[in-house]
Amino acid sequence: MTAVGLQYWDTGVALEIVRFAGANRLLVEFACAGRSRRVEPYSLRRSSSGRLLLYGSEAAANQVEVFDVAEMGDVRGTSTPFTPRFRVELAVNRQSEDVTW
């Protein structure tokens, strides 16, 4: 069963949660590679091999990391805000950010 309003984009992961969190500058939580992650979401992109990737930064890290969406589980938004350290490409026409996704 799919929650109303969520798009899975043929991935099994509710990516609208990630997009909403990024556009509203909120952290997302998910499981990946056997660990629980708390990430500032910045961008969703397709690799040259067709895999969907989330570019984000874990709260304690000072760099962007790449997460394979196919390996992410239990994705949920939080109410914890973040101040972007990199360009957020999940937003629509925010000041100084003209990228739409």
C-alpha angles and dihedrals in degrees: 000000000000122000113243112264096015121120119204097188090214090296104100088236122107097237094176086073089057093045092048092049093049094047090050096041095244128142120248126212126210143147118253133160091000094304137100110242133200107196141179101225115221110160147358115213140164119240121226087260091055099255117142111235133192116213111203145133126243110232093249096043126086096207140063115261129196121232123190105230090213088063096048120101138178093022114190137163123236134207091233111116125213134198108232116245092182135032112290109220094182093076132091115229100327115167110288090002115092099165117118123193 
